[in-house]
Amino acid sequence: MEAVFLAFVLMLSIFLGFELISKVPATLHTPLMSGANAISGITLVGALTSAGAGIEAMATILGAAAVAFATINVVGGYLVTNRMLSMFRKKEGPPQSAGQPGASA
């Protein structure tokens, strides 16, 4: 019975997440990604705690795998966020002459 309840919670969270993310406008995806990276950072702290507890060998192995995957997620997320933010930066080009736009001196 517990497996049915957990499957229901999983399906509900997938549906709710899809509905919420699909309603986010494109201008808010970068802040949303930054928030997701912060949550992944919290996951990384939990994974480090699990890996370093030393209670059982399997818990340490799973904790180490969680550390690896969470680190990949955090670093990749920040790289993608940085790339998205760079699209909004002003590109510097060659200086224009004062007389005509586009004319070279």
N, C-alpha and C positions, 0 to 999 in steps of 0.2 A: 504494500500500500504506500510505503514511503517513496518508492521509485516512481509511482504514478504522480504523486504530489510534486516531486522534484522535476519530473518531465513537464508537468503543467507550469511550474514556475519558469522553467527554461523557455518554453514556447511563448509564454506571456511576456517575458523580458525581451525575446527576439522581436516579437510583434511590436511592442511598445517602443523599443529602440529604433526600429525601422521607421515607424510612424513619426517619431520625434525628429530624427535626423533628416528625413525627407522634407520636413517643413522648414528647415533652417535655410535662410537665404544665403547666397554665395558669399556675401560680404562678411558673414559671421563664421565661416568655416575655419579661418585661421585662429580666432580666439577659442573656438570649440576644440580645435586640435591641441592648443596649448593646455587647455583644461584636461584633456585626455592624457597628455604627457604627465601632468602633475599626478593624476590618479595612477599612472603606470609607475611613477616614482615611489608612491606609497606601496604598490605591489612589490617593488624591488626591496624595500625595507622589510616587508613581511617575509619575502623569500630568503633574505639574508638571516633573519631571525630563525627561520626553519632550518636552514642549512647549518647554522652554527649551534643549534641546540644540543646535538650529539645524543639524542635519546635513543634512536634506532638507526641502523645503517640505511634502511630504505628511506627514512625521513631525510637523512642527510643527502642521499643521492637525488631524491626528488627536489629537495631544496636547492641543491646545486644546479639542477636543470632549470628550475624556476628562476634562479639568479641569471643564468645565461639568457634565457628567453626574454625576461623582463628588461635586461640590459640592451638586448638587440631592439626591443620595442621602444625603449626610451630614446636611444641614440637615433634610430631611424625616424622616430616622430619629430625630434628636434631638427633633424636635417631637412625633413619635408616642410616643417613650419618655417625654417629659415629660407628655404627656396621659395615658398609662397610669399613671404614678406619681401624678398628681393624683387619680386615682380612689381611691387608698388613703389620701389625706390626710383628716384629720378635718375635717368641715364645721362651721363655726361658725354657730350659730343664735342666736335671741334668748335672753336668760337666763331660766331657769325660776324660778318662785317656790318658796320653801322649803316651802310647805304642800302643794300638790298638783302632780303632774306634769302639764304641759299647761295649767294654769290661768294666766290673765293677771292681773297685779297691779292 
